Amino acid sequence: MALSKPNPRNHLHTRDIQCKGYQREDGLWDIEAEIIDTKTYSFDNVDRDGVAAGDPVHHMWVRLTLDDEMVVHKAEASTDASPYSICGDIVSSLEALEGLAIMPGWRRGVIKCLGGTKGCTHITDLLCGPVAVTAHQTIFAAKERRKSAKPGKKPPQINTCYAYAQNSDIVRRQWPDFYEEA
């Protein structure tokens, strides 16, 4: 463990998020995410007649089907467990994402379509963070392997993080034509 030794404490909550990227036979991509929240203690819940320790408070799924340009062709969600019986009623609202692209402005678009009372906070968080990152990790890596990037075109990863800063040693090594001194 790389973190410092913690002070004495009691474990109360666990959030597990798992994302997977798939290349489909039809040339499209499926990005799937699952979120499960559990508590280490039981608690009262009117809609579910209580939630036992270890049972999911939230258990939700998301799937986006994307093309090579990261445009959403299909968006769907499922709610297997939630604190309120009406939480799953909003899963059809994900259809509003169809036609959006995971590119700059993605978060803003997701919030516009699903923010506030139009969606579920947990599903929106999945889409804005882990799903978007998994899509990039899946699709860009596969496209790189296919050599689909056009020669002479600036790779989209440049300046997206510290390691890919245009003046980093990583960019100098991987894309020397796009390296720029600080």
C-alpha positions as CSV (number, residue, x, y, z in Angstrom):
1,M,0.0,0.0,0.0
2,A,1.5,3.3,-1.1
3,L,-0.6,5.5,1.3
4,S,0.5,6.3,4.8
5,K,-0.7,4.2,7.7
6,P,-4.2,5.3,8.6
7,N,-5.5,6.3,12.0
8,P,-7.8,3.8,13.7
9,R,-11.1,3.7,11.9
10,N,-14.3,1.7,11.1
11,H,-15.2,0.6,7.6
12,L,-18.7,1.8,6.8
13,H,-19.1,2.0,3.0
14,T,-17.8,0.4,-0.2
15,R,-18.3,1.6,-3.7
16,D,-17.2,-0.8,-6.4
17,I,-17.0,0.3,-10.0
18,Q,-16.1,-1.9,-12.8
19,C,-15.9,-0.9,-16.5
20,K,-15.2,-3.0,-19.5
21,G,-14.6,-2.1,-23.2
22,Y,-15.6,-4.4,-26.0
23,Q,-15.0,-4.3,-29.7
24,R,-18.0,-5.6,-31.5
25,E,-18.0,-7.7,-34.7
26,D,-20.0,-4.9,-36.5
27,G,-17.2,-2.4,-36.0
28,L,-18.8,-0.5,-33.1
29,W,-17.7,-0.5,-29.5
30,D,-19.6,-1.3,-26.2
31,I,-18.5,0.3,-23.0
32,E,-20.1,-1.2,-20.0
33,A,-20.0,-0.1,-16.4
34,E,-21.4,-1.5,-13.1
35,I,-21.6,0.3,-9.8
36,I,-22.3,-1.4,-6.5
37,D,-22.5,0.5,-3.2
38,T,-22.7,-1.5,0.1
39,K,-22.7,-0.7,3.8
40,T,-21.2,-2.6,6.6
41,Y,-24.3,-2.2,8.7
42,S,-28.0,-2.7,8.2
43,F,-30.4,0.2,8.1
44,D,-34.1,1.0,7.8
45,N,-35.5,1.6,4.3
46,V,-39.2,2.0,3.7
47,D,-39.2,1.1,0.0
48,R,-37.1,-2.1,0.5
49,D,-38.2,-3.0,4.0
50,G,-34.7,-2.4,5.2
51,V,-31.3,-3.0,3.7
52,A,-29.1,-5.6,5.3
53,A,-25.3,-5.1,5.8
54,G,-23.5,-6.2,2.7
55,D,-26.6,-6.0,0.4
56,P,-26.3,-3.4,-2.4
57,V,-27.7,0.0,-1.7
58,H,-27.1,0.8,-5.3
59,H,-26.5,-1.7,-8.1
60,M,-26.6,-0.1,-11.5
61,W,-25.4,-0.9,-15.0
62,V,-24.7,1.3,-18.0
63,R,-23.8,0.4,-21.6
64,L,-22.9,2.8,-24.4
65,T,-22.4,1.7,-27.9
66,L,-20.0,4.0,-29.7
67,D,-18.4,4.4,-33.1
68,D,-14.7,5.1,-33.9
69,E,-15.3,8.8,-33.4
70,M,-16.8,8.1,-29.9
71,V,-20.3,9.1,-31.0
72,V,-23.0,7.4,-29.0
73,H,-25.2,5.1,-31.1
74,K,-27.1,3.6,-28.2
75,A,-27.2,4.3,-24.5
76,E,-28.9,2.1,-21.9
77,A,-29.0,1.5,-18.2
78,S,-30.5,-0.9,-15.6
79,T,-31.1,-0.5,-11.9
80,D,-31.0,-3.8,-10.0
81,A,-30.9,-2.1,-6.5
82,S,-31.6,1.4,-5.3
83,P,-32.8,3.0,-2.1
84,Y,-36.1,4.0,-3.6
85,S,-38.5,1.9,-5.8
86,I,-38.8,4.8,-8.4
87,C,-35.0,5.1,-9.0
88,G,-35.1,2.7,-12.0
89,D,-37.8,4.7,-13.7
90,I,-35.2,7.1,-15.3
91,V,-33.1,4.5,-17.1
92,S,-34.9,5.3,-20.4
93,S,-33.6,8.9,-20.2
94,L,-30.2,7.7,-21.3
95,E,-31.5,7.6,-24.8
96,A,-31.0,11.4,-24.8
97,L,-27.2,10.7,-25.0
98,E,-27.5,9.2,-28.5
99,G,-25.7,11.4,-31.0
100,L,-23.4,12.9,-28.4
101,A,-19.6,12.3,-28.7
102,I,-17.2,11.6,-25.9
103,M,-14.9,14.5,-26.5
104,P,-14.5,18.0,-24.9
105,G,-17.9,19.0,-23.7
106,W,-19.0,15.4,-22.9
107,R,-19.6,16.1,-19.3
108,R,-21.6,19.2,-20.1
109,G,-23.7,17.3,-22.5
110,V,-24.3,14.5,-20.0
111,I,-25.4,16.9,-17.3
112,K,-27.7,18.7,-19.8
113,C,-29.4,15.4,-20.7
114,L,-29.4,13.7,-17.3
115,G,-28.6,16.3,-14.6
116,G,-30.8,17.1,-11.7
117,T,-34.2,15.5,-11.8
118,K,-33.7,14.2,-15.3
119,G,-31.5,11.4,-14.2
120,C,-29.7,9.5,-11.5
121,T,-26.6,11.0,-9.8
122,H,-24.8,7.6,-9.7
123,I,-25.4,6.8,-13.4
124,T,-24.4,10.4,-14.4
125,D,-21.2,10.1,-12.4
126,L,-20.4,6.8,-14.1
127,L,-20.9,8.3,-17.5
128,C,-18.9,11.5,-16.9
129,G,-15.9,9.7,-15.4
130,P,-15.2,6.0,-15.5
131,V,-17.3,5.3,-18.7
132,A,-15.7,8.1,-20.7
133,V,-12.2,7.1,-19.6
134,T,-12.8,3.5,-20.4
135,A,-14.1,4.4,-23.8
136,H,-10.9,6.4,-24.5
137,Q,-8.7,3.6,-23.2
138,T,-10.5,1.0,-25.3
139,I,-11.0,2.8,-28.5
140,F,-7.9,4.9,-28.9
141,A,-5.6,1.9,-27.9
142,A,-7.4,-0.3,-30.5
143,K,-7.2,2.3,-33.2
144,E,-3.5,2.8,-32.5
145,R,-3.0,-0.9,-32.9
146,R,-4.9,-0.8,-36.2
147,K,-2.6,2.1,-37.2
148,S,-5.8,4.0,-38.1
149,A,-4.2,7.3,-37.0
150,K,-3.3,9.4,-40.0
151,P,0.4,10.2,-40.4
152,G,1.2,13.8,-39.6
153,K,-1.9,14.3,-37.5
154,K,-1.4,15.4,-33.9
155,P,-2.4,12.5,-31.6
156,P,-5.5,13.4,-29.5
157,Q,-3.8,12.3,-26.3
158,I,-1.3,15.2,-26.4
159,N,-2.0,17.8,-23.6
160,T,-4.7,15.7,-21.9
161,C,-2.6,15.0,-18.8
162,Y,0.8,15.6,-17.2
163,A,2.4,12.6,-18.9
164,Y,1.2,13.6,-22.3
165,A,2.1,17.3,-22.0
166,Q,3.6,18.5,-25.4
167,N,6.9,19.1,-23.6
168,S,7.1,15.8,-21.7
169,D,9.6,13.1,-22.2
170,I,6.8,10.7,-23.0
171,V,5.6,12.8,-26.0
172,R,9.3,13.3,-27.1
173,R,9.6,9.4,-27.1
174,Q,6.3,8.4,-28.6
175,W,5.5,11.3,-30.9
176,P,8.7,13.2,-31.5
177,D,7.2,15.2,-34.3
178,F,4.8,16.8,-31.9
179,Y,7.2,17.4,-29.0
180,E,7.7,21.1,-28.1
181,E,10.2,22.5,-25.7
182,A,8.7,24.3,-22.6
